[in-house]
Amino acid sequence: MKLRLILLYVFNIIDTITTLYLTQIIGLEEANPVCRFLLSVGPVLFVVVKLAVVTFCCWDLWRLRDEKLAQIATWIPFTAYGLLVAYHGFIFYILFRLNLI
């Protein structure tokens, strides 16, 4: 469980950086309406809120690590963020192949 939470946090950092790059530099639109709003207010607020929320959630799951439900629950965001990071990688691959980055 510890490794999943660490990787989840790393995936969140990767997602944050790639989202900023794709929205602020490339000009793509954020799909998540909450994050889109945060980005419209400013990238600093987006980063602070995104990292704070995931930090709190990881800490809370770690605090409840002895509970079976918490152990199972770590797989959901871990898998979702893993797929999201893979999707970002695919987008960067396409942009690279099109000579846009």
TILO-263174 format. One line per field, with one value per residue (C-alpha): residue number from 1; residue in one letter; y, z, x. Coordinates in nm, 3 decimals. Layout:
BEGIN
nr = [NUM/...] .
rest = [a/...] .
y = [Y/...] .
z = [Z/...] .
x = [X/...] .
% end
This chain:
BEGIN
nr = [1/2/3/4/5/6/7/8/9/10/11/12/13/14/15/16/17/18/19/20/21/22/23/24/25/26/27/28/29/30/31/32/33/34/35/36/37/38/39/40/41/42/43/44/45/46/47/48/49/50/51/52/53/54/55/56/57/58/59/60/61/62/63/64/65/66/67/68/69/70/71/72/73/74/75/76/77/78/79/80/81/82/83/84/85/86/87/88/89/90/91/92/93/94/95/96/97/98/99/100/101] .
rest = [m/k/l/r/l/i/l/l/y/v/f/n/i/i/d/t/i/t/t/l/y/l/t/q/i/i/g/l/e/e/a/n/p/v/c/r/f/l/l/s/v/g/p/v/l/f/v/v/v/k/l/a/v/v/t/f/c/c/w/d/l/w/r/l/r/d/e/k/l/a/q/i/a/t/w/i/p/f/t/a/y/g/l/l/v/a/y/h/g/f/i/f/y/i/l/f/r/l/n/l/i] .
y = [0.000/0.238/0.200/0.258/0.580/0.703/0.624/0.785/1.105/1.086/1.031/1.339/1.549/1.423/1.497/1.847/1.931/1.785/1.953/2.289/2.235/2.117/2.393/2.688/2.625/2.408/2.560/2.249/2.263/2.090/1.824/1.831/2.124/2.185/2.193/2.405/2.660/2.655/2.707/2.999/3.165/3.096/2.816/2.867/2.806/2.499/2.353/2.433/2.287/1.980/1.892/1.973/1.756/1.455/1.501/1.502/1.198/1.000/1.092/0.989/0.657/0.597/0.680/0.415/0.166/-0.114/-0.104/-0.349/-0.097/0.163/-0.093/-0.174/0.193/0.284/0.082/0.309/0.639/0.453/0.289/0.608/0.821/0.552/0.550/0.929/0.948/0.694/0.909/1.217/1.017/0.927/1.293/1.395/1.118/1.243/1.606/1.499/1.299/1.602/1.821/2.038/2.000] .
z = [0.000/0.077/-0.273/-0.432/-0.236/-0.325/-0.693/-0.674/-0.549/-0.820/-1.083/-0.948/-0.983/-1.340/-1.418/-1.272/-1.473/-1.799/-1.754/-1.704/-2.012/-2.233/-2.125/-2.080/-2.353/-2.615/-2.562/-2.507/-2.280/-1.942/-1.944/-1.569/-1.502/-1.148/-1.264/-1.564/-1.324/-1.104/-1.412/-1.523/-1.186/-1.215/-1.250/-0.896/-0.743/-0.963/-0.845/-0.478/-0.469/-0.674/-0.466/-0.137/-0.213/-0.319/-0.027/0.217/0.053/0.052/0.415/0.511/0.329/0.499/0.835/0.768/0.619/0.858/0.731/0.452/0.273/0.267/0.122/-0.153/-0.205/-0.292/-0.613/-0.761/-0.773/-0.839/-1.148/-1.260/-1.228/-1.392/-1.692/-1.696/-1.699/-1.983/-2.170/-2.122/-2.254/-2.562/-2.617/-2.593/-2.837/-3.090/-3.045/-3.090/-3.405/-3.545/-3.465/-3.233/-2.943] .
x = [0.000/0.286/0.429/0.085/0.040/0.389/0.330/-0.013/0.149/0.416/0.145/-0.035/0.280/0.331/-0.035/-0.004/0.307/0.177/-0.162/0.006/0.222/-0.063/-0.303/-0.069/0.191/0.018/-0.328/-0.535/-0.839/-0.859/-1.133/-1.203/-1.441/-1.310/-0.949/-1.052/-1.200/-0.887/-0.670/-0.888/-0.823/-0.451/-0.198/-0.063/-0.405/-0.444/-0.113/-0.172/-0.524/-0.435/-0.131/-0.307/-0.611/-0.405/-0.164/-0.455/-0.617/-0.292/-0.228/-0.581/-0.552/-0.216/-0.370/-0.637/-0.389/-0.488/-0.846/-0.920/-1.145/-0.864/-0.624/-0.872/-0.960/-0.601/-0.630/-0.899/-0.705/-0.379/-0.528/-0.704/-0.391/-0.180/-0.413/-0.417/-0.038/-0.033/-0.289/-0.071/0.223/0.018/-0.075/0.292/0.385/0.127/0.238/0.600/0.519/0.336/0.639/0.430/0.673] .
% end
